[in-house]
């Protein structure tokens, strides 16, 4: 799966799951603020990633993740390791 497909898939379920406007999802936007994430939302996010991509995220994976771009990069790297 190429990066554009990864981004499209992530944005698709974020828009649906977190009821956020697609225009608000920009690579340099702050993930937590844009999605208004609380601790339970992070659990939902982890479950969504696992069900959509088959990769597991743990708490340490979110260290340094602030923008959508860094989140996309995380998922892309997880998929490369999985392959």
C-alpha positions, 0 to 999 in steps of 0.5 A, spaced: 500 500 500 502 506 498 503 512 502 497 516 498 492 510 499 494 509 507 493 517 508 486 516 504 484 510 508 486 513 515 482 520 513 476 516 511 475 512 518 477 518 522 472 522 518 467 517 520 469 515 527 471 522 530 466 526 526 471 531 523 470 535 517 475 532 512 478 539 511 480 540 518 485 534 516 491 537 514 498 534 514 501 539 519 494 540 523 495 537 530 492 530 531 489 531 538 486 538 537 483 536 531 480 530 533 479 532 540 482 526 543 481 524 550 484 517 553 478 513 550 478 516 543 486 514 543 483 506 544 478 507 539 484 510 534 488 504 536 482 499 535 481 502 528 488 502 526 488 495 528 482 493 524 483 497 518 491 495 517 492 489 521 498 493 525 498 494 533 499 500 536 502 501 543 502 507 548 510 508 546 508 509 539 504 515 540 511 519 543 513 524 538 506 523 534 503 530 534 501 532 527 497 528 522 503 527 518 507 524 523 501 519 524 501 517 517 509 516 517 508 511 524 502 507 520 507 507 514 513 504 518 509 499 521 506 497 515 513 496 512 515 492 518 509 488 518 511 486 510 
